[in-house]
Amino acid sequence: MRALQRFLLLVVLCFAAAVSSAAAQGPVPLADRLCSLANDGSVTAQQAVARATDFNCEKSQFNTPARHYWVRADIADITPEIASPVLRLRVARQNTITAILEFEDGETETLIYGSDEITANWRSPTYASFPLPQSSGKIATSLLIGV
């Protein structure tokens, strides 16, 4: 149950950035795009990427108590519009956050944010914001986060 509570605190994910025309674009909530993979902590980042079809996208998905979750959001239709994407997470007591960007060519980029980075990127009482790398014009199709 504690893992579920921590997970629900992280559910508020969003991209925030300015579009290339320099007009500010507000946050893009991902709540309606979330799918989850509940597990006992044994699913690695590479396994989570490979198990895309095992993610549960139903509204009741967060009623499953688990020690660890992988959360996936399909973002292909929003990333081309964002010049400088930022991942903003509601953070509770995480020591490490793993984020994986999947690109249209099948490549992935794994980002690991430790407690020092979480502290350094703290933006408000409960949020941390992390700039997402720009991968030479490639379009990110999905975002996975391990909590």
Disulfide bonds with the S-S distance in Angstrom:
Cys35-Cys57 1.79
